Structure formats: C-alpha cells, structure tokens
Amino acid sequence: MRFFRFSPQFFTALLCFLLFSPCLAATGTGDDSQNLFKLGNKAYSRGDFSAATEFYEKLTAISGYGSGVLFNLGNSYARSGQIGKAILNYERALRLAPTNSDIQSNLELVRKESGLFPREYSWSERFFQLLNLDQWTMAAFFFLVTFSTFQIVSLKRHFSVHTRWIITTACFMFFLLSLSGAFFRHPLWQPFVVTDANSSLLLSPFSSSTPTGSIQQGRLVYPEKTHDDFNYVTDETGRKGWIASSSIESVL
C-alpha cells in the first residue's frame, strides 16, 4: 500500500487556512451588511421606500436585529403606508433600545396618526405600567434579597422589635407590590402586531366563521390559545376573538 507524504509546510498552510477562513467569512458578511445598510439608506433618501424595506429586511436576515436598522425599517414601512409592519419594527427596536426617544416618538406619532388609541386604563393599571416586566421582577428580587439579608444580620446584631417589624413589613409589602406588577405585566410582555390590512376578529377559528368586526393593522394583540391556523386574541382595546395566524406577527 502506498502512503502519501505531506511536508511540514503543507500542515502549516492548512492550519492557517482553518484558523483564518472563519474570519474571512465573517469579514465578508460584515461587508455585505454594511453595503445593504448603505443601499437601504440611499433608497430611503431618494424616496424609494419599497426598495429601502427590501434592503433592510435582507440585512436583518443576514445580521439579525439591531435597533438602528429596525428603526430605519419602521420608518420605511411607515412612509410606504404599511402601518402594521412599521409598528412591528418600532416595537422590536424599542425592546433593544427602550430609552431611545426617537423610536418612541415615531411610534407614538404613527399610532396617533392612524387612530390606534388603546382603551382607558384604571389608575391601578396605569400604576403598574410605570415599570416593565423586567423592572418589576428585579424590584421583587431586590426586596426579597433585602429581607433575607436583614434576617441574617439580625441574628448577629440586636434590633428592637419595632425596627424588626417595620423593616420586615416594608420588605414584605414592597415584595408583594412588585410581584403584582410582574404578574400584571407578564401577559403584555409578548405582544403580536396585526400586519394584515384586511383582518377581522371571528367568532370561531374557521375561515367561514362570522366576523365580529374588523381589526386595524398596527393593533397590538395578545394570543391566549391557538387552533389550527387561528389564534384567539385580546387586543389592546379589550376586544376578543379569533384571527388568522398569518395576519399577526410576534414582536419578540
């Protein structure tokens, strides 16, 4: 049997190729992403919003979500009249940059101009909306840790009964309040957006079912259960019904 012999230079070259080929691929992907972003910006600048959305969508498919490209994508959809897609991408951008005032302003403007107003909330609902799910959860964790730490410290240091009662009660009450906030915000954490311009809420999960009314694109809905190609949802105004799964897209 004949064996092939390879020189040390061959193995050195092979090792270099294996080490640097991923870097070369990543560099190529980075160049493609930058090129698509520039092409999208140029298309948007000249008013070709349809082309801009195509470039930005390709960019998200290659590089994933980023608040900047999602913001631009939302602007492009808004300028082309696709309100549902615009709000979907603004909402996604806000998840990545929740304090960005430009994203918040454009989202509020599009919703206002489209008449997408939510129902009136009670004072308790408005209070729980002051923080999001993550913030309420962190607050609950903080007060739980504070309570546990105080109990450990009190084993070594003497506190008056009055002091122990105040601190224990305060931690317990704030923990319950934070837990209630997290419980309230949890169903609202994974909204879907109606992206179909001709959608309706149905009485039952069948195409032939009687519609209870149309639902505007851009509305936030919260699915509760599914049946075949339909979702039973509650929208932000409190209406309930079945809607085709193809008519909604998840923010997350």
ChimeraX commands (.cxc) that place a marker at each C-alpha (Angstrom):
marker #1 position 0.00,0.00,0.00 radius 0.5
marker #1 position 1.32,3.41,-0.93 radius 0.5
marker #1 position 1.13,6.27,1.57 radius 0.5
marker #1 position 1.10,9.98,0.74 radius 0.5
marker #1 position 3.67,12.12,2.47 radius 0.5
marker #1 position 2.98,15.75,3.33 radius 0.5
marker #1 position 5.58,18.35,4.07 radius 0.5
marker #1 position 5.54,20.47,7.27 radius 0.5
marker #1 position 4.74,23.49,5.07 radius 0.5
marker #1 position 1.53,21.79,3.96 radius 0.5
marker #1 position 0.31,21.37,7.53 radius 0.5
marker #1 position 1.25,24.97,8.35 radius 0.5
marker #1 position -0.73,26.23,5.37 radius 0.5
marker #1 position -3.67,24.01,6.27 radius 0.5
marker #1 position -3.68,25.26,9.86 radius 0.5
marker #1 position -3.61,28.89,8.72 radius 0.5
marker #1 position -6.50,28.26,6.36 radius 0.5
marker #1 position -8.61,26.65,9.09 radius 0.5
marker #1 position -7.86,29.47,11.52 radius 0.5
marker #1 position -8.42,32.39,9.20 radius 0.5
marker #1 position -11.23,31.14,6.94 radius 0.5
marker #1 position -13.93,31.89,9.58 radius 0.5
marker #1 position -12.51,35.40,9.93 radius 0.5
marker #1 position -12.64,35.86,6.18 radius 0.5
marker #1 position -16.23,34.66,6.10 radius 0.5
marker #1 position -17.17,37.00,8.94 radius 0.5
marker #1 position -15.47,39.89,7.19 radius 0.5
marker #1 position -17.41,39.15,4.03 radius 0.5
marker #1 position -20.65,39.05,5.99 radius 0.5
marker #1 position -19.77,42.36,7.65 radius 0.5
marker #1 position -19.09,43.96,4.28 radius 0.5
marker #1 position -22.40,42.66,2.94 radius 0.5
marker #1 position -24.23,44.06,5.95 radius 0.5
marker #1 position -22.64,47.48,5.61 radius 0.5
marker #1 position -23.38,47.52,1.90 radius 0.5
marker #1 position -27.04,46.61,2.45 radius 0.5
marker #1 position -27.36,49.28,5.14 radius 0.5
marker #1 position -25.91,51.91,2.81 radius 0.5
marker #1 position -28.13,50.80,-0.06 radius 0.5
marker #1 position -31.17,50.98,2.22 radius 0.5
marker #1 position -30.25,54.48,3.34 radius 0.5
marker #1 position -29.73,55.65,-0.23 radius 0.5
marker #1 position -33.06,54.19,-1.35 radius 0.5
marker #1 position -34.80,55.88,1.58 radius 0.5
marker #1 position -33.13,59.21,0.79 radius 0.5
marker #1 position -34.36,59.18,-2.80 radius 0.5
marker #1 position -37.89,58.23,-1.70 radius 0.5
marker #1 position -37.83,54.62,-2.89 radius 0.5
marker #1 position -39.25,53.22,0.33 radius 0.5
marker #1 position -40.15,49.85,-1.19 radius 0.5
marker #1 position -36.52,49.23,-2.14 radius 0.5
marker #1 position -35.38,50.51,1.26 radius 0.5
marker #1 position -37.54,47.96,3.09 radius 0.5
marker #1 position -36.15,45.17,0.90 radius 0.5
marker #1 position -32.55,46.11,1.72 radius 0.5
marker #1 position -33.23,46.46,5.44 radius 0.5
marker #1 position -35.14,43.17,5.55 radius 0.5
marker #1 position -32.23,41.40,3.84 radius 0.5
marker #1 position -29.90,42.99,6.38 radius 0.5
marker #1 position -31.90,41.66,9.34 radius 0.5
marker #1 position -31.96,38.22,7.72 radius 0.5
marker #1 position -28.16,38.25,7.48 radius 0.5
marker #1 position -27.09,40.04,10.65 radius 0.5
marker #1 position -30.09,39.72,12.95 radius 0.5
marker #1 position -31.95,42.50,14.70 radius 0.5
marker #1 position -30.37,45.82,15.65 radius 0.5
marker #1 position -32.20,48.85,16.98 radius 0.5
marker #1 position -30.79,51.10,14.24 radius 0.5
marker #1 position -31.81,49.01,11.26 radius 0.5
marker #1 position -35.19,48.19,12.83 radius 0.5
marker #1 position -35.81,51.89,13.33 radius 0.5
marker #1 position -34.98,52.59,9.69 radius 0.5
marker #1 position -37.11,49.65,8.63 radius 0.5
marker #1 position -40.02,51.01,10.63 radius 0.5
marker #1 position -39.59,54.43,9.02 radius 0.5
marker #1 position -39.54,52.88,5.55 radius 0.5
marker #1 position -42.71,50.88,6.17 radius 0.5
marker #1 position -44.42,53.94,7.66 radius 0.5
marker #1 position -43.57,56.09,4.63 radius 0.5
marker #1 position -44.85,53.37,2.30 radius 0.5
marker #1 position -48.17,53.16,4.17 radius 0.5
marker #1 position -47.63,49.73,5.74 radius 0.5
marker #1 position -48.57,50.78,9.26 radius 0.5
marker #1 position -48.68,47.28,10.72 radius 0.5
marker #1 position -45.13,46.47,9.63 radius 0.5
marker #1 position -43.95,49.90,10.76 radius 0.5
marker #1 position -45.31,49.47,14.28 radius 0.5
marker #1 position -43.98,45.90,14.43 radius 0.5
marker #1 position -40.43,47.08,13.75 radius 0.5
marker #1 position -40.67,50.11,16.04 radius 0.5
marker #1 position -41.79,47.79,18.84 radius 0.5
marker #1 position -38.90,45.44,18.13 radius 0.5
marker #1 position -36.47,48.35,18.12 radius 0.5
marker #1 position -37.80,49.53,21.49 radius 0.5
marker #1 position -37.12,46.13,23.01 radius 0.5
marker #1 position -33.45,46.61,22.12 radius 0.5
marker #1 position -33.30,50.33,22.98 radius 0.5
marker #1 position -36.15,51.06,25.43 radius 0.5
marker #1 position -34.92,54.58,26.26 radius 0.5
marker #1 position -34.44,55.75,22.67 radius 0.5
marker #1 position -36.58,58.89,22.34 radius 0.5
marker #1 position -36.55,58.87,18.51 radius 0.5
marker #1 position -38.06,55.38,18.35 radius 0.5
marker #1 position -40.64,56.25,20.99 radius 0.5
marker #1 position -41.59,59.49,19.23 radius 0.5
marker #1 position -42.01,57.90,15.80 radius 0.5
marker #1 position -44.02,55.01,17.24 radius 0.5
marker #1 position -46.36,57.36,19.09 radius 0.5
marker #1 position -46.72,59.57,16.00 radius 0.5
marker #1 position -47.62,56.66,13.70 radius 0.5
marker #1 position -50.09,55.27,16.21 radius 0.5
marker #1 position -51.70,58.70,16.73 radius 0.5
marker #1 position -51.99,59.47,13.02 radius 0.5
marker #1 position -53.52,56.02,12.41 radius 0.5
marker #1 position -56.03,56.38,15.23 radius 0.5
marker #1 position -54.58,53.43,17.16 radius 0.5
marker #1 position -55.59,54.50,20.64 radius 0.5
marker #1 position -55.75,51.95,23.47 radius 0.5
marker #1 position -58.63,51.76,25.90 radius 0.5
marker #1 position -58.74,53.92,29.01 radius 0.5
marker #1 position -56.84,52.28,31.85 radius 0.5
marker #1 position -57.77,52.37,35.52 radius 0.5
marker #1 position -55.48,54.12,37.99 radius 0.5
marker #1 position -54.10,50.76,39.17 radius 0.5
marker #1 position -53.33,49.67,35.59 radius 0.5
marker #1 position -51.59,52.99,34.92 radius 0.5
marker #1 position -49.53,52.49,38.07 radius 0.5
marker #1 position -48.37,49.02,37.06 radius 0.5
marker #1 position -47.47,50.36,33.62 radius 0.5
marker #1 position -44.84,52.64,35.19 radius 0.5
marker #1 position -42.37,49.73,35.02 radius 0.5
marker #1 position -41.98,46.90,32.56 radius 0.5
marker #1 position -41.88,43.19,33.36 radius 0.5
marker #1 position -38.10,43.07,33.84 radius 0.5
marker #1 position -38.12,46.08,36.18 radius 0.5
marker #1 position -40.97,44.72,38.34 radius 0.5
marker #1 position -39.22,41.34,38.52 radius 0.5
marker #1 position -35.93,42.95,39.54 radius 0.5
marker #1 position -37.73,45.02,42.18 radius 0.5
marker #1 position -39.32,41.87,43.64 radius 0.5
marker #1 position -35.93,40.16,43.69 radius 0.5
marker #1 position -34.33,43.21,45.37 radius 0.5
marker #1 position -36.85,43.31,48.22 radius 0.5
marker #1 position -36.60,39.54,48.68 radius 0.5
marker #1 position -32.81,39.81,48.97 radius 0.5
marker #1 position -33.12,42.80,51.30 radius 0.5
marker #1 position -35.49,40.88,53.58 radius 0.5
marker #1 position -33.22,37.81,53.61 radius 0.5
marker #1 position -30.13,39.91,54.31 radius 0.5
marker #1 position -31.84,41.70,57.19 radius 0.5
marker #1 position -32.87,38.39,58.74 radius 0.5
marker #1 position -29.27,37.14,58.57 radius 0.5
marker #1 position -27.85,40.37,60.01 radius 0.5
marker #1 position -30.43,40.39,62.81 radius 0.5
marker #1 position -29.02,37.08,64.04 radius 0.5
marker #1 position -25.76,38.83,64.93 radius 0.5
marker #1 position -26.96,42.33,65.73 radius 0.5
marker #1 position -29.70,43.29,68.11 radius 0.5
marker #1 position -32.62,45.26,66.68 radius 0.5
marker #1 position -35.63,46.45,68.57 radius 0.5
marker #1 position -38.92,44.70,68.00 radius 0.5
marker #1 position -40.30,47.90,66.48 radius 0.5
marker #1 position -37.42,48.16,63.97 radius 0.5
marker #1 position -37.71,44.49,63.01 radius 0.5
marker #1 position -41.45,44.87,62.49 radius 0.5
marker #1 position -41.10,48.00,60.29 radius 0.5
marker #1 position -38.34,46.57,58.06 radius 0.5
marker #1 position -39.96,43.15,57.73 radius 0.5
marker #1 position -43.37,44.61,56.94 radius 0.5
marker #1 position -41.96,47.12,54.43 radius 0.5
marker #1 position -39.96,44.45,52.59 radius 0.5
marker #1 position -42.93,42.11,52.52 radius 0.5
marker #1 position -45.35,44.79,51.25 radius 0.5
marker #1 position -42.99,46.05,48.54 radius 0.5
marker #1 position -42.21,42.48,47.52 radius 0.5
marker #1 position -45.92,41.76,47.08 radius 0.5
marker #1 position -46.40,45.03,45.17 radius 0.5
marker #1 position -43.52,44.21,42.80 radius 0.5
marker #1 position -44.81,40.68,42.35 radius 0.5
marker #1 position -48.26,42.06,41.49 radius 0.5
marker #1 position -46.66,44.39,38.93 radius 0.5
marker #1 position -44.80,41.50,37.32 radius 0.5
marker #1 position -48.00,39.43,37.29 radius 0.5
marker #1 position -49.88,42.30,35.61 radius 0.5
marker #1 position -47.19,42.95,33.01 radius 0.5
marker #1 position -46.47,39.32,32.14 radius 0.5
marker #1 position -49.41,38.79,29.71 radius 0.5
marker #1 position -48.42,42.02,27.94 radius 0.5
marker #1 position -44.77,41.05,27.54 radius 0.5
marker #1 position -45.17,39.10,24.28 radius 0.5
marker #1 position -47.48,41.14,22.07 radius 0.5
marker #1 position -48.23,40.43,18.45 radius 0.5
marker #1 position -48.97,43.11,15.86 radius 0.5
marker #1 position -51.69,42.92,13.23 radius 0.5
marker #1 position -49.82,43.31,9.93 radius 0.5
marker #1 position -52.63,42.44,7.50 radius 0.5
marker #1 position -54.62,45.44,6.30 radius 0.5
marker #1 position -57.80,43.37,5.87 radius 0.5
marker #1 position -58.12,41.45,9.12 radius 0.5
marker #1 position -61.20,40.62,11.16 radius 0.5
marker #1 position -61.94,39.11,14.54 radius 0.5
marker #1 position -64.00,35.94,14.17 radius 0.5
marker #1 position -66.44,34.11,16.42 radius 0.5
marker #1 position -64.75,30.76,15.83 radius 0.5
marker #1 position -61.44,29.50,14.36 radius 0.5
marker #1 position -62.71,28.85,10.84 radius 0.5
marker #1 position -62.43,30.87,7.65 radius 0.5
marker #1 position -66.19,30.66,7.18 radius 0.5
marker #1 position -66.89,31.98,10.69 radius 0.5
marker #1 position -68.91,35.14,11.28 radius 0.5
marker #1 position -66.70,38.20,11.84 radius 0.5
marker #1 position -67.38,40.29,14.94 radius 0.5
marker #1 position -65.67,43.29,13.39 radius 0.5
marker #1 position -62.57,44.39,11.55 radius 0.5
marker #1 position -59.32,44.99,13.35 radius 0.5
marker #1 position -56.94,47.68,12.16 radius 0.5
marker #1 position -53.41,46.89,11.11 radius 0.5
marker #1 position -50.94,48.02,13.73 radius 0.5
marker #1 position -53.11,46.91,16.65 radius 0.5
marker #1 position -51.35,45.06,19.45 radius 0.5
marker #1 position -52.95,41.71,20.27 radius 0.5
marker #1 position -52.18,39.12,22.91 radius 0.5
marker #1 position -52.78,35.49,21.92 radius 0.5
marker #1 position -54.31,33.21,24.54 radius 0.5
marker #1 position -54.72,29.96,22.60 radius 0.5
marker #1 position -54.43,28.53,19.11 radius 0.5
marker #1 position -56.47,26.23,16.89 radius 0.5
marker #1 position -55.06,25.15,13.54 radius 0.5
marker #1 position -54.26,28.37,11.66 radius 0.5
marker #1 position -56.06,30.71,14.04 radius 0.5
marker #1 position -55.24,32.46,17.31 radius 0.5
marker #1 position -57.69,33.54,19.99 radius 0.5
marker #1 position -56.53,37.02,20.98 radius 0.5
marker #1 position -57.36,40.03,23.12 radius 0.5
marker #1 position -56.46,43.34,21.54 radius 0.5
marker #1 position -55.32,46.48,23.36 radius 0.5
marker #1 position -58.87,47.83,23.44 radius 0.5
marker #1 position -60.16,44.72,25.24 radius 0.5
marker #1 position -61.87,43.07,22.26 radius 0.5
marker #1 position -61.58,39.30,21.95 radius 0.5
marker #1 position -61.90,36.93,19.03 radius 0.5
marker #1 position -60.18,34.57,16.62 radius 0.5
marker #1 position -57.79,35.86,13.98 radius 0.5
marker #1 position -55.79,34.14,11.26 radius 0.5
marker #1 position -52.23,33.40,12.37 radius 0.5
marker #1 position -50.94,34.77,9.06 radius 0.5
marker #1 position -52.40,38.18,9.93 radius 0.5
marker #1 position -50.24,38.75,13.01 radius 0.5
marker #1 position -46.52,38.76,13.79 radius 0.5
marker #1 position -44.76,38.48,17.12 radius 0.5
marker #1 position -42.72,41.41,18.41 radius 0.5
marker #1 position -40.24,39.02,20.06 radius 0.5
marker link #1:1,2 radius 0.2
marker link #1:2,3 radius 0.2
marker link #1:3,4 radius 0.2
marker link #1:4,5 radius 0.2
marker link #1:5,6 radius 0.2
marker link #1:6,7 radius 0.2
marker link #1:7,8 radius 0.2
marker link #1:8,9 radius 0.2
marker link #1:9,10 radius 0.2
marker link #1:10,11 radius 0.2
marker link #1:11,12 radius 0.2
marker link #1:12,13 radius 0.2
marker link #1:13,14 radius 0.2
marker link #1:14,15 radius 0.2
marker link #1:15,16 radius 0.2
marker link #1:16,17 radius 0.2
marker link #1:17,18 radius 0.2
marker link #1:18,19 radius 0.2
marker link #1:19,20 radius 0.2
marker link #1:20,21 radius 0.2
marker link #1:21,22 radius 0.2
marker link #1:22,23 radius 0.2
marker link #1:23,24 radius 0.2
marker link #1:24,25 radius 0.2
marker link #1:25,26 radius 0.2
marker link #1:26,27 radius 0.2
marker link #1:27,28 radius 0.2
marker link #1:28,29 radius 0.2
marker link #1:29,30 radius 0.2
marker link #1:30,31 radius 0.2
marker link #1:31,32 radius 0.2
marker link #1:32,33 radius 0.2
marker link #1:33,34 radius 0.2
marker link #1:34,35 radius 0.2
marker link #1:35,36 radius 0.2
marker link #1:36,37 radius 0.2
marker link #1:37,38 radius 0.2
marker link #1:38,39 radius 0.2
marker link #1:39,40 radius 0.2
marker link #1:40,41 radius 0.2
marker link #1:41,42 radius 0.2
marker link #1:42,43 radius 0.2
marker link #1:43,44 radius 0.2
marker link #1:44,45 radius 0.2
marker link #1:45,46 radius 0.2
marker link #1:46,47 radius 0.2
marker link #1:47,48 radius 0.2
marker link #1:48,49 radius 0.2
marker link #1:49,50 radius 0.2
marker link #1:50,51 radius 0.2
marker link #1:51,52 radius 0.2
marker link #1:52,53 radius 0.2
marker link #1:53,54 radius 0.2
marker link #1:54,55 radius 0.2
marker link #1:55,56 radius 0.2
marker link #1:56,57 radius 0.2
marker link #1:57,58 radius 0.2
marker link #1:58,59 radius 0.2
marker link #1:59,60 radius 0.2
marker link #1:60,61 radius 0.2
marker link #1:61,62 radius 0.2
marker link #1:62,63 radius 0.2
marker link #1:63,64 radius 0.2
marker link #1:64,65 radius 0.2
marker link #1:65,66 radius 0.2
marker link #1:66,67 radius 0.2
marker link #1:67,68 radius 0.2
marker link #1:68,69 radius 0.2
marker link #1:69,70 radius 0.2
marker link #1:70,71 radius 0.2
marker link #1:71,72 radius 0.2
marker link #1:72,73 radius 0.2
marker link #1:73,74 radius 0.2
marker link #1:74,75 radius 0.2
marker link #1:75,76 radius 0.2
marker link #1:76,77 radius 0.2
marker link #1:77,78 radius 0.2
marker link #1:78,79 radius 0.2
marker link #1:79,80 radius 0.2
marker link #1:80,81 radius 0.2
marker link #1:81,82 radius 0.2
marker link #1:82,83 radius 0.2
marker link #1:83,84 radius 0.2
marker link #1:84,85 radius 0.2
marker link #1:85,86 radius 0.2
marker link #1:86,87 radius 0.2
marker link #1:87,88 radius 0.2
marker link #1:88,89 radius 0.2
marker link #1:89,90 radius 0.2
marker link #1:90,91 radius 0.2
marker link #1:91,92 radius 0.2
marker link #1:92,93 radius 0.2
marker link #1:93,94 radius 0.2
marker link #1:94,95 radius 0.2
marker link #1:95,96 radius 0.2
marker link #1:96,97 radius 0.2
marker link #1:97,98 radius 0.2
marker link #1:98,99 radius 0.2
marker link #1:99,100 radius 0.2
marker link #1:100,101 radius 0.2
marker link #1:101,102 radius 0.2
marker link #1:102,103 radius 0.2
marker link #1:103,104 radius 0.2
marker link #1:104,105 radius 0.2
marker link #1:105,106 radius 0.2
marker link #1:106,107 radius 0.2
marker link #1:107,108 radius 0.2
marker link #1:108,109 radius 0.2
marker link #1:109,110 radius 0.2
marker link #1:110,111 radius 0.2
marker link #1:111,112 radius 0.2
marker link #1:112,113 radius 0.2
marker link #1:113,114 radius 0.2
marker link #1:114,115 radius 0.2
marker link #1:115,116 radius 0.2
marker link #1:116,117 radius 0.2
marker link #1:117,118 radius 0.2
marker link #1:118,119 radius 0.2
marker link #1:119,120 radius 0.2
marker link #1:120,121 radius 0.2
marker link #1:121,122 radius 0.2
marker link #1:122,123 radius 0.2
marker link #1:123,124 radius 0.2
marker link #1:124,125 radius 0.2
marker link #1:125,126 radius 0.2
marker link #1:126,127 radius 0.2
marker link #1:127,128 radius 0.2
marker link #1:128,129 radius 0.2
marker link #1:129,130 radius 0.2
marker link #1:130,131 radius 0.2
marker link #1:131,132 radius 0.2
marker link #1:132,133 radius 0.2
marker link #1:133,134 radius 0.2
marker link #1:134,135 radius 0.2
marker link #1:135,136 radius 0.2
marker link #1:136,137 radius 0.2
marker link #1:137,138 radius 0.2
marker link #1:138,139 radius 0.2
marker link #1:139,140 radius 0.2
marker link #1:140,141 radius 0.2
marker link #1:141,142 radius 0.2
marker link #1:142,143 radius 0.2
marker link #1:143,144 radius 0.2
marker link #1:144,145 radius 0.2
marker link #1:145,146 radius 0.2
marker link #1:146,147 radius 0.2
marker link #1:147,148 radius 0.2
marker link #1:148,149 radius 0.2
marker link #1:149,150 radius 0.2
marker link #1:150,151 radius 0.2
marker link #1:151,152 radius 0.2
marker link #1:152,153 radius 0.2
marker link #1:153,154 radius 0.2
marker link #1:154,155 radius 0.2
marker link #1:155,156 radius 0.2
marker link #1:156,157 radius 0.2
marker link #1:157,158 radius 0.2
marker link #1:158,159 radius 0.2
marker link #1:159,160 radius 0.2
marker link #1:160,161 radius 0.2
marker link #1:161,162 radius 0.2
marker link #1:162,163 radius 0.2
marker link #1:163,164 radius 0.2
marker link #1:164,165 radius 0.2
marker link #1:165,166 radius 0.2
marker link #1:166,167 radius 0.2
marker link #1:167,168 radius 0.2
marker link #1:168,169 radius 0.2
marker link #1:169,170 radius 0.2
marker link #1:170,171 radius 0.2
marker link #1:171,172 radius 0.2
marker link #1:172,173 radius 0.2
marker link #1:173,174 radius 0.2
marker link #1:174,175 radius 0.2
marker link #1:175,176 radius 0.2
marker link #1:176,177 radius 0.2
marker link #1:177,178 radius 0.2
marker link #1:178,179 radius 0.2
marker link #1:179,180 radius 0.2
marker link #1:180,181 radius 0.2
marker link #1:181,182 radius 0.2
marker link #1:182,183 radius 0.2
marker link #1:183,184 radius 0.2
marker link #1:184,185 radius 0.2
marker link #1:185,186 radius 0.2
marker link #1:186,187 radius 0.2
marker link #1:187,188 radius 0.2
marker link #1:188,189 radius 0.2
marker link #1:189,190 radius 0.2
marker link #1:190,191 radius 0.2
marker link #1:191,192 radius 0.2
marker link #1:192,193 radius 0.2
marker link #1:193,194 radius 0.2
marker link #1:194,195 radius 0.2
marker link #1:195,196 radius 0.2
marker link #1:196,197 radius 0.2
marker link #1:197,198 radius 0.2
marker link #1:198,199 radius 0.2
marker link #1:199,200 radius 0.2
marker link #1:200,201 radius 0.2
marker link #1:201,202 radius 0.2
marker link #1:202,203 radius 0.2
marker link #1:203,204 radius 0.2
marker link #1:204,205 radius 0.2
marker link #1:205,206 radius 0.2
marker link #1:206,207 radius 0.2
marker link #1:207,208 radius 0.2
marker link #1:208,209 radius 0.2
marker link #1:209,210 radius 0.2
marker link #1:210,211 radius 0.2
marker link #1:211,212 radius 0.2
marker link #1:212,213 radius 0.2
marker link #1:213,214 radius 0.2
marker link #1:214,215 radius 0.2
marker link #1:215,216 radius 0.2
marker link #1:216,217 radius 0.2
marker link #1:217,218 radius 0.2
marker link #1:218,219 radius 0.2
marker link #1:219,220 radius 0.2
marker link #1:220,221 radius 0.2
marker link #1:221,222 radius 0.2
marker link #1:222,223 radius 0.2
marker link #1:223,224 radius 0.2
marker link #1:224,225 radius 0.2
marker link #1:225,226 radius 0.2
marker link #1:226,227 radius 0.2
marker link #1:227,228 radius 0.2
marker link #1:228,229 radius 0.2
marker link #1:229,230 radius 0.2
marker link #1:230,231 radius 0.2
marker link #1:231,232 radius 0.2
marker link #1:232,233 radius 0.2
marker link #1:233,234 radius 0.2
marker link #1:234,235 radius 0.2
marker link #1:235,236 radius 0.2
marker link #1:236,237 radius 0.2
marker link #1:237,238 radius 0.2
marker link #1:238,239 radius 0.2
marker link #1:239,240 radius 0.2
marker link #1:240,241 radius 0.2
marker link #1:241,242 radius 0.2
marker link #1:242,243 radius 0.2
marker link #1:243,244 radius 0.2
marker link #1:244,245 radius 0.2
marker link #1:245,246 radius 0.2
marker link #1:246,247 radius 0.2
marker link #1:247,248 radius 0.2
marker link #1:248,249 radius 0.2
marker link #1:249,250 radius 0.2
marker link #1:250,251 radius 0.2
marker link #1:251,252 radius 0.2
view
